[in-house]
Amino acid sequence: MAPELSLETSVTTAISDVVGHRETAVGLHEPWFRGRELEYARDCLETGWISSVGAYVNRFEEEVARACGAEFGVAVVNGTAALQVAFQLCGVAPGDEVILPSLTFVATANAVSHRGAVPHFVDSAEDTLGLCPEKLRAHLARVGRRRADGVLENRETGRRIAAVVPVHVFGNPVAMDALVALCDDLGLPVIEDSTEALGSSLDGRGCGSIGRVGTFSFNGNKILTTGGGGALVTNDGDLARRAKHLTTTAKLPHKWAFEHDEVAYNYRLPNLNAAVGCAQLEQLPYFLSLKKDLAAAYAEAFSTVAGVRFHGETKGAARNNWLNTLILDRDVADQRDAILQATHNAGYLTRPIWRLLHFLPMYAECPRADLSVAMDLERRVVNLPSSAWLAPALADETQTAER
């Protein structure tokens, strides 16, 4: 009888069965330029429109909004800037508290801090990996209270609770119906951190278009990239115009005069980056299709590996499969680092989930709810190489030249 394989060997073998052996290390998520990126970038260089205005910026804003089902889009330099401006648009003031999950990338909390507000951490749901509406309801029933003027405040700190930020972790849609209903009852705006979720949807509604404002990132590791960039989307025309004004130095329209009417930001996305983004957006349906096939192949490969579970979709959700995720059984959670080491040794650059934000020194004293689910997940999550070009349909094609 053959000896039983170790868990780390079984995981490594399953990854290899899906993506095959590669001559170079396989990253977690890499950009893929196979369309008209060079053509559009060359057009910017040849015409001189490389900076903060140009036809590609306008086109990119329209197409990002269309891709997620929102009416308006405003392109900015990165996803953190998009969140910071979204907080200002929705009335978050310095000294307010903003509710967000502890289980998210640090940029979500950093954007709160850049606004001068205070992160208030709440727990996640294991099925979505995102903010849990039920636990949020219970937490706010305990710590929230209404002031005489109707404002919801944290009874423990005396600060106003100003907004709620669900994060669609790894492209998995949060349970938005329950969350929006709760926040509507409480009078709290919902600002979607959809930085990882372009192409994901819930019951046919694109992530980013469900809350009052949605934000996206187009960093090099996202499902599509502008090299570096972000966007806000909204269905509110007034908010969109306000966002454009704030992110373009609050310059008043004039043929030549430099008149500005408030302190604002130079957060404009350069036309050159937007050109790359337009070419990438043309390929979004293809990328989504390949990534769906890759996720299906991983699900099958790991269905026979004891001790791990491939994270699947929830009812009504269609995710973009930005990062494919394994969740270890609790009794083997202590083997996570061994799995990471073994897969790295084999050339597959897997990653753990982020360190929970309330453990970071700058956020250790922030208000927080019970975070038992998030703390449990932190020990058990491993992310798998998820680039679109790893899809089995492309296994026999040479990708090096195209990449």
URLIN-V819299 format. One record per residue. N is the residue number from 1. RES is the residue in three letters. SS is DSSP state (2 for helix, 1 for strand, 0 for the rest). PHI is phi as a letter, one per 30 degrees, with the letter a starting at -180 (* if undefined). OMEGA is omega in radians with two decimals (* if undefined). Layout:
n:res:ss:phi:omega
N:RES:SS:PHI:OMEGA
N:RES:SS:PHI:OMEGA
//
This chain:
n:res:ss:phi:omega
1:MET:0:*:3.14
2:ALA:0:d:3.12
3:PRO:0:d:3.13
4:GLU:0:d:-3.12
5:LEU:0:d:3.02
6:SER:0:d:-3.13
7:LEU:2:d:-3.12
8:GLU:2:d:3.09
9:THR:2:d:3.14
10:SER:2:d:3.12
11:VAL:2:d:3.13
12:THR:2:d:3.14
13:THR:2:d:3.13
14:ALA:2:d:3.09
15:ILE:2:d:-3.13
16:SER:2:d:3.13
17:ASP:2:d:-3.11
18:VAL:2:d:-3.00
19:VAL:2:c:3.12
20:GLY:0:i:3.10
21:HIS:0:d:-3.14
22:ARG:0:c:-3.13
23:GLU:0:d:3.10
24:THR:0:c:-3.12
25:ALA:0:e:-3.13
26:VAL:1:c:-3.10
27:GLY:0:d:-3.12
28:LEU:0:d:3.08
29:HIS:0:a:-3.04
30:GLU:0:c:3.10
31:PRO:0:d:-3.11
32:TRP:0:b:-3.10
33:PHE:0:c:-3.07
34:ARG:0:b:-3.07
35:GLY:0:c:-3.01
36:ARG:0:c:-3.10
37:GLU:2:e:-3.10
38:LEU:2:d:3.12
39:GLU:2:d:-3.11
40:TYR:2:d:3.11
41:ALA:2:d:3.10
42:ARG:2:d:3.11
43:ASP:2:d:3.10
44:CYS:2:d:-3.11
45:LEU:2:d:-3.09
46:GLU:2:d:-3.13
47:THR:2:c:-3.13
48:GLY:0:i:-3.14
49:TRP:0:d:-3.07
50:ILE:0:c:-2.96
51:SER:0:c:-2.84
52:SER:0:d:3.04
53:VAL:0:b:3.12
54:GLY:0:l:-3.06
55:ALA:2:d:-3.11
56:TYR:2:d:3.08
57:VAL:2:d:3.14
58:ASN:2:d:-3.13
59:ARG:2:d:-3.12
60:PHE:2:d:3.13
61:GLU:2:d:3.14
62:GLU:2:d:-3.04
63:GLU:2:d:3.04
64:VAL:2:d:3.11
65:ALA:2:e:-3.14
66:ARG:2:d:-3.09
67:ALA:2:d:-3.13
68:CYS:2:c:3.07
69:GLY:0:i:3.08
70:ALA:0:c:-3.11
71:GLU:0:d:-3.01
72:PHE:1:b:3.07
73:GLY:1:b:3.09
74:VAL:1:b:-3.12
75:ALA:1:d:3.14
76:VAL:1:b:-2.98
77:VAL:0:d:3.11
78:ASN:0:a:-3.09
79:GLY:2:d:3.11
80:THR:2:d:3.09
81:ALA:2:d:3.12
82:ALA:2:e:3.12
83:LEU:2:d:-3.13
84:GLN:2:e:3.14
85:VAL:2:d:3.11
86:ALA:2:e:3.10
87:PHE:2:d:3.12
88:GLN:2:d:3.13
89:LEU:2:e:-3.05
90:CYS:0:c:2.99
91:GLY:0:i:3.07
92:VAL:0:d:-3.10
93:ALA:0:c:3.04
94:PRO:0:e:-3.12
95:GLY:0:j:3.07
96:ASP:0:d:2.98
97:GLU:1:c:3.09
98:VAL:1:b:-3.09
99:ILE:1:d:3.12
100:LEU:1:a:3.12
101:PRO:1:d:3.00
102:SER:0:d:-3.14
103:LEU:0:d:3.08
104:THR:0:a:3.06
105:PHE:0:d:-3.01
106:VAL:2:d:-3.11
107:ALA:2:e:-3.14
108:THR:2:d:3.12
109:ALA:2:d:3.12
110:ASN:2:d:3.14
111:ALA:2:d:3.05
112:VAL:2:d:-3.12
113:SER:2:d:3.11
114:HIS:2:d:3.10
115:ARG:0:d:-3.10
116:GLY:0:i:-3.13
117:ALA:0:c:-3.03
118:VAL:1:c:3.05
119:PRO:1:d:3.10
120:HIS:1:b:-2.93
121:PHE:1:d:3.10
122:VAL:1:b:-2.96
123:ASP:0:d:-3.10
124:SER:1:c:3.06
125:ALA:0:c:-3.08
126:GLU:0:d:-3.07
127:ASP:0:d:-3.14
128:THR:0:c:-3.01
129:LEU:0:i:-3.10
130:GLY:0:c:-3.10
131:LEU:1:e:-3.09
132:CYS:0:c:-3.11
133:PRO:2:d:-3.10
134:GLU:2:d:3.13
135:LYS:2:d:3.08
136:LEU:2:d:3.12
137:ARG:2:e:-3.13
138:ALA:2:d:-3.13
139:HIS:2:d:-3.12
140:LEU:2:d:3.06
141:ALA:2:d:-3.13
142:ARG:2:d:-2.99
143:VAL:2:c:-3.09
144:GLY:1:d:3.02
145:ARG:1:a:3.14
146:ARG:1:c:3.00
147:ARG:0:d:-3.13
148:ALA:0:e:3.13
149:ASP:0:d:3.10
150:GLY:0:i:-3.11
151:VAL:0:d:3.07
152:LEU:1:d:3.13
153:GLU:1:b:3.05
154:ASN:1:d:-3.07
155:ARG:0:d:-3.10
156:GLU:0:d:-3.10
157:THR:0:c:-3.08
158:GLY:0:i:-3.13
159:ARG:0:c:3.08
160:ARG:1:d:2.98
161:ILE:1:c:-2.88
162:ALA:1:c:-3.06
163:ALA:1:a:3.08
164:VAL:1:b:-3.09
165:VAL:1:b:2.97
166:PRO:0:d:3.11
167:VAL:1:c:3.11
168:HIS:0:d:-2.97
169:VAL:2:d:3.13
170:PHE:2:h:-3.12
171:GLY:2:j:3.13
172:ASN:0:d:-3.09
173:PRO:0:d:3.01
174:VAL:0:d:3.07
175:ALA:0:d:-2.94
176:MET:2:d:-3.11
177:ASP:2:d:3.13
178:ALA:2:d:-3.11
179:LEU:2:d:-3.14
180:VAL:2:d:3.11
181:ALA:2:d:3.11
182:LEU:2:d:-3.08
183:CYS:2:d:3.06
184:ASP:2:d:3.11
185:ASP:2:d:-3.07
186:LEU:2:c:-3.12
187:GLY:0:i:-3.12
188:LEU:0:c:3.06
189:PRO:1:d:3.09
190:VAL:1:c:3.12
191:ILE:1:c:-3.06
192:GLU:1:d:2.92
193:ASP:1:d:-3.11
194:SER:0:c:-3.04
195:THR:0:e:-3.10
196:GLU:0:c:-2.84
197:ALA:0:b:3.07
198:LEU:0:d:-3.10
199:GLY:0:j:3.05
200:SER:0:d:-3.13
201:SER:1:a:3.11
202:LEU:1:b:-3.09
203:ASP:0:h:3.06
204:GLY:0:i:3.12
205:ARG:1:c:-3.08
206:GLY:1:d:3.04
207:CYS:0:e:-3.05
208:GLY:0:j:-3.09
209:SER:0:c:-2.99
210:ILE:0:c:3.11
211:GLY:0:d:3.14
212:ARG:0:d:3.07
213:VAL:1:b:3.02
214:GLY:1:b:3.14
215:THR:1:b:3.14
216:PHE:1:b:3.01
217:SER:1:c:3.08
218:PHE:0:b:3.03
219:ASN:1:d:-3.06
220:GLY:0:d:-3.11
221:ASN:0:c:-3.10
222:LYS:0:d:-3.05
223:ILE:0:d:2.89
224:LEU:0:b:-2.98
225:THR:0:b:2.94
226:THR:0:c:-3.02
227:GLY:1:j:3.01
228:GLY:0:a:-3.10
229:GLY:0:l:3.12
230:GLY:1:a:3.11
231:ALA:1:a:2.91
232:LEU:1:c:3.02
233:VAL:1:b:3.14
234:THR:1:a:3.02
235:ASN:0:c:-3.11
236:ASP:0:c:-3.10
237:GLY:2:d:3.12
238:ASP:2:d:3.10
239:LEU:2:d:3.14
240:ALA:2:d:3.12
241:ARG:2:d:3.11
242:ARG:2:d:3.12
243:ALA:2:d:3.13
244:LYS:2:d:-3.14
245:HIS:2:d:-3.10
246:LEU:2:d:-3.05
247:THR:2:d:3.11
248:THR:1:b:3.05
249:THR:0:i:3.13
250:ALA:0:h:3.14
251:LYS:1:d:3.11
252:LEU:0:d:-3.10
253:PRO:0:d:3.11
254:HIS:0:a:-3.07
255:LYS:0:d:-3.12
256:TRP:0:b:-3.07
257:ALA:0:d:3.09
258:PHE:0:c:3.14
259:GLU:0:c:-3.12
260:HIS:1:b:-3.01
261:ASP:0:c:3.06
262:GLU:0:a:3.04
263:VAL:0:d:-3.06
264:ALA:0:b:-2.99
265:TYR:0:b:2.95
266:ASN:1:c:-3.08
267:TYR:0:c:-3.05
268:ARG:1:d:3.05
269:LEU:0:d:3.12
270:PRO:0:d:3.13
271:ASN:2:e:3.14
272:LEU:2:d:3.08
273:ASN:2:d:3.14
274:ALA:2:d:3.11
275:ALA:2:d:3.08
276:VAL:2:d:3.14
277:GLY:2:d:3.12
278:CYS:2:d:3.11
279:ALA:2:d:3.11
280:GLN:2:d:3.14
281:LEU:2:d:3.09
282:GLU:2:e:-3.09
283:GLN:0:c:-3.06
284:LEU:2:e:3.12
285:PRO:2:e:3.12
286:TYR:2:d:3.10
287:PHE:2:e:-3.13
288:LEU:2:d:3.13
289:SER:2:d:3.13
290:LEU:2:d:-3.10
291:LYS:2:d:3.04
292:LYS:2:d:3.10
293:ASP:2:d:3.12
294:LEU:2:d:3.12
295:ALA:2:d:3.13
296:ALA:2:d:3.13
297:ALA:2:d:3.08
298:TYR:2:d:-3.13
299:ALA:2:e:3.13
300:GLU:2:d:-3.09
301:ALA:2:d:-3.09
302:PHE:2:c:-3.13
303:SER:0:d:-3.13
304:THR:0:c:3.12
305:VAL:0:c:-3.12
306:ALA:0:d:3.07
307:GLY:0:j:3.13
308:VAL:1:b:3.07
309:ARG:1:b:3.05
310:PHE:1:d:-3.05
311:HIS:0:d:-3.08
312:GLY:0:c:-3.13
313:GLU:0:d:3.01
314:THR:0:c:-3.11
315:LYS:0:d:3.11
316:GLY:0:i:-3.09
317:ALA:1:c:2.95
318:ALA:1:b:-3.05
319:ARG:0:c:3.14
320:ASN:0:d:3.13
321:ASN:0:h:-3.14
322:TRP:0:e:3.02
323:LEU:0:b:3.06
324:ASN:1:d:-2.89
325:THR:1:b:2.95
326:LEU:1:c:3.00
327:ILE:1:c:-3.12
328:LEU:1:d:2.99
329:ASP:0:d:-3.07
330:ARG:2:d:-3.08
331:ASP:2:d:3.08
332:VAL:2:b:-3.11
333:ALA:2:e:-3.12
334:ASP:2:d:3.10
335:GLN:2:c:-3.09
336:ARG:2:e:-3.07
337:ASP:2:d:3.07
338:ALA:2:d:3.09
339:ILE:2:d:3.12
340:LEU:2:d:-3.12
341:GLN:2:d:-3.11
342:ALA:2:d:-3.14
343:THR:2:d:3.07
344:HIS:2:d:3.11
345:ASN:2:e:3.14
346:ALA:0:d:3.10
347:GLY:0:j:3.10
348:TYR:1:c:-2.96
349:LEU:0:d:3.06
350:THR:0:d:-3.13
351:ARG:1:b:2.96
352:PRO:1:d:3.02
353:ILE:0:d:-3.10
354:TRP:0:d:2.96
355:ARG:0:d:-3.13
356:LEU:0:e:-2.97
357:LEU:2:d:-3.10
358:HIS:2:d:3.04
359:PHE:2:d:-3.14
360:LEU:0:d:-2.99
361:PRO:2:e:-3.08
362:MET:2:d:-3.11
363:TYR:2:b:-3.04
364:ALA:0:d:-3.10
365:GLU:0:c:-3.13
366:CYS:0:d:3.08
367:PRO:0:d:-3.13
368:ARG:1:a:3.06
369:ALA:0:c:2.91
370:ASP:0:e:-3.06
371:LEU:0:b:-3.00
372:SER:2:d:3.14
373:VAL:2:d:3.12
374:ALA:2:e:-3.14
375:MET:2:d:3.08
376:ASP:2:d:-3.13
377:LEU:2:d:-3.10
378:GLU:2:e:-3.10
379:ARG:2:d:-2.84
380:ARG:2:c:-3.05
381:VAL:1:c:3.00
382:VAL:1:b:3.11
383:ASN:1:c:-3.02
384:LEU:1:c:3.04
385:PRO:0:e:-2.92
386:SER:0:b:3.13
387:SER:0:d:-3.11
388:ALA:2:e:-3.07
389:TRP:2:d:3.06
390:LEU:2:d:-3.09
391:ALA:0:e:-3.11
392:PRO:2:e:3.14
393:ALA:2:d:-3.12
394:LEU:2:c:-3.00
395:ALA:0:d:-3.08
396:ASP:0:c:-3.14
397:GLU:0:c:3.09
398:THR:0:d:-3.06
399:GLN:0:c:-2.97
400:THR:0:e:-3.09
401:ALA:0:d:-3.11
402:GLU:0:d:-3.11
403:ARG:0:d:*
//
